[in-house]
Amino acid sequence: MSRRTILKCVEDPGILELAEGLKVLSDPNRLRILCLLLRGERCVCEVERELGISQQLASHHLNVLKEAGFLASRRVGTSFYYTVVAGRLEGIMEVMRRYLGREGGGREEASRYCCGSETSAGAGRSGEDEARPRAAVSRAGVKTRGGGGR
């Protein structure tokens, strides 16, 4: 049996969390909402007014961010007020730092963490293939909403 190298980042569950979080944050309106809410709590009507979007669109994006754990809400009468859940955003940023490099550490430090390897027995791949990262999330595993795509 030959021994093959397994990259730490290939098996780290933090990669999947990062991918899911980045999918949620990839919408410009959601990033604008986070930017606004980082300055303090806002109701839906304030979000729609500040960003110049409809109430339905604001509510949709707020709910996506809330379901992903980026926001918390509270109800006052008929209004909902939203705030940023700091720990969730910091968690995503920490995983990104771990793989993309920390301030002052740069690429070499990230390479040691991400590409530090463990050797395991099994069917080996060629040396060139061992350095190539595998996809963390398959296209089939991506959650989509019905209705013709984006």
N, C-alpha and C positions, 0 to 999 in steps of 0.2 A: 504494500500500500504506500502510496506517496502522501506526503503531507502538504496541505494547502494552507494558505494564509487567509484568515478571516479578518476583515477590517472591522474595528469597533463600531463605526458609524453604520455599517450594514445591518447590524443586529440591535442597535439601540432603539427602544420604543419611543424615545424622545423625537426621533426623526418623523415618525408618523404624526405625533402631536404637533410638531412644527409645520408639517405639510397641511394638516387640517386647519390650523390657525392662520397660516398664510393665505389659504383659499378664502377664508372669511374676510381677511383684511385686504384682499386684492381689489375690492370695489372702491373707487374714489369717493363715493358718497359715505361709505362706512368709515373711511379714513378721516373724512371731514367731520363726521359725527364724533369720532373719538377725540379729535383735536379740540372740538368745541366742549365736549364733556370733561376733558382733562382740566378745563378752567373752572369746572363746578357743575353741580346738578342742574338739569334742565328738564322742562316738560316737553311733550311732543310738539306742542304749538310753538314753543321757542325754537326747537330744532328746525321745524319746517320754515319758520320765518327767517332765521339766521342763514340757512343754506339755500333758501329760495326753491324748495321742493314741495311737492304736494304732501298732504297729511298721510295719504295712503302709502306713498313712497317712504316717508320718514318712519312711519310705523313698521313697515316691512323691514327696513334696514336695522332699526332698533331691536326688533324681535330676533333677527338673525344674529346680531351681536350678543344679545342676551342669551339665546340658546347655546351659543358657543362659549359662554362663560366670561365674556368681556365686559358685560354690563349687569348691573343690578337695578331693580325698579321698585318703586313704592307707589301705592295708590292714595290719592287725596281727593275725595269726592269722585268726580268723573274723570279726573286727570291722572296721568301716570308721569312720574318723575324718574329720570334715569341718571345713574352715576357709573363711573368706570370702576371695575373690579381690578385694583392695582396688581394683585398677585398674578393674575392670568397674563396680563401684558408683560410683566417682568419675566414670567416663565418662558414665554415665547422668545423674548430677547436673550435670555440666558442660553437657550439651546442654540440660537443663531450665533452667539459669541463663541460657544463651545466649538462649533464647526467652521466658522468663518474667521475666527481669531479674535482675541481680546485686545483692548487698547494696550499698547506697549508690547504685547506678546506677538502679534502679527501672525503671519502665515505659518511660520515654523512651529509655534506653540499649538495652533489648531491642527496642524499635520500630525504632531505627536499624539494628540488626543484622538482625533478622528481616524487617522491612518495607522495608529499603533496597532500592531497585529498580534493575533494569537495564532498559533499553528495547531492544526487539527489533522487527524488522519482522515483519509477519504479519497474519493476520486479527485485527482489533481486537475487543475487547469493549467494552461500555459502561463509562463511568467508574465507575459504582457496582459493577459486577461485578469490576472490576480489584482492588478493595480486599478482596474477599471471598476468604478462603483456600480452597483446594481440599482435599479429603480426602487424607491422605497414604497411607492404607492402605485398599484396597477390602475390602468384606465378603467377596468371593470369595477374596481373598488371605490370609485369616485361617486358620491351621492349626487344625483341630479334631480331636478324638478321636472315634472311632465310638461309637455307642450313645446316641442320644437327647438330647444336649446337657446343659446344666448345670441 
